[in-house]
Every structure is written in C-alpha cells, then in structure tokens.
C-alpha cells in the first residue's frame, strides 16, 4: 500500500467511526417536565369535558361542576342513598 492509499483508508475509517457515534441529544424540555405537562393537560381536559357535559349537554350551569355539592349529589344518585 502506498502512502496516499493508506492515508485515504485511515480517513475512511475515521469518518465511518464518526458516523457510528450518535450525537448527544440536547432536550429543550426535560422528560419530567413533559410528564407534568401531559398530566396537567389531561386534568384540564377532564375538567373542561365535565363542564361541557354538565353545562351544555345537561341542564346545569357549567361552573357548578367545580362545586363539591354537585359531586356529592352525583355520588348519592349513583350509590342510591
């Protein structure tokens, strides 16, 4: 092998090693924060869905969903007390 062929072979090996190494990924939003965001969105969608169901589809006021007495009344109906 002459010097130029050996040098090219060495460069090819180095470039293939660089391609094999994965780049370190920098996350803009950490995983724990993503989980908190998803949890908050789930809770928000549950509350908004209950408000729409109670206020628009039902015959009550939408903000009554947030009152404890409303939920106590629903539980009493379901349990049969």
Secondary structure, 3 states (H helix, E strand, C coil): CCHHHHHHHHHHHHHHHHHHCCCCCCCCCCHHHHHHHHHHHHHHHHHHHHHHHHHHHCCCCHHHHHCHHHHHHHHHHHHCC
